Amino acid sequence: MYPDGTRAVRGISFEMREGDVFGLLGPNGAGKSTTLGMLCGTVAATSGRILVAGHLMTPGALEVRRLMGVVFQASTLAGQANLWLHARL
């Protein structure tokens, strides 16, 4: 829940398996960015749980973050430098 009382994500549930390609679509304010933030551990969930390869995702859970690849929405890098950075992350 955000400071103004907004509940961005409610009742979402999905499962992905190795090799899946996944897209998250919805209108502005639907909670897409918040959901991805929770999946990456950069936003704390206020309820429920997130499992990545059987590990509980919590903010700062580096061992879980090492299991996934993420390309962030905003980057100051371009092209190959952006890919290199995210591959290293």
Secondary structure, DSSP 4 states (H G I P E B T S, - for coil): --TT------S------TT--------TTSSHHHHHHHHHTSS--SSS--EETTEEP-TT-HHHHTTS----S--S--HHHHHHHHHH-
